[in-house]
Amino acid sequence: MTYCKITTEGQAMVMPNPYRMTIANPNDAKKALIAQLDNWLEMMYTELPAYDPETQYVTDCWVEENGRAVQHWVVHSIESEA
């Protein structure tokens, strides 16, 4: 599992690996406990939405939902130069 904190800009700051603690090689349960104690959120990736790469581009941001960091996508129009 991957964990993160969400910045004020809506970006994910991924939990470093190795995470500097005195616990060596934590299993998934210990890693989840460490993350919870230090306010890290489990990252939930979502699929890229359909878009036209010739007229649109996509950015992502992260939102806390139900104690997890959930990836959200935004489709933007490419401004044409006239």
Buried (B, 14 or more C-beta within 10 A) or exposed (E): EBBBBBEEEEEBEEBEEEBEEEEEEBEEEEBBEBBEEEEBBBBBEEEEEEBEEEEEEEEBBBEEEEEBBBBEEEEEEEEEEE
